[in-house]
Amino acid sequence: MSLRAWPVDFPDDIAVQRRAPYESQADSVMYRQVLAECARARGWDVHLFDARYVESTAASILGERADEVLHGPRATLGPPWAKDHRMALAATILAG
């Protein structure tokens, strides 16, 4: 399973999470942490990726095929294929 990484220093204390700047991220971080915990409990590999670099890193792995692989589905399938789908595909490439 590939999940967007959360900050390593993200607080565990809910009272702290309810204050700025954490309150805007708390739901998504806790959701991803629970998903990772459940996946590991099932024996699944969990890969965390940095959303800022996942596409460029995947592109460097793919080389000349990068544009075709990462942008080809949008050209072929059209909407609703979007950036989120491209990022998920890139994360899959990194995990593989």
Secondary structure, DSSP 8 states (H G I E B T S, - for coil): -EEE---TT----HHHHTSTTTTTTHHHHHHHHHHHHHHHHTT---EEE-TTTHHHHHHHHHGGGHHHHHHHHHHHH-TT--HHHHHHHHHHHHH-
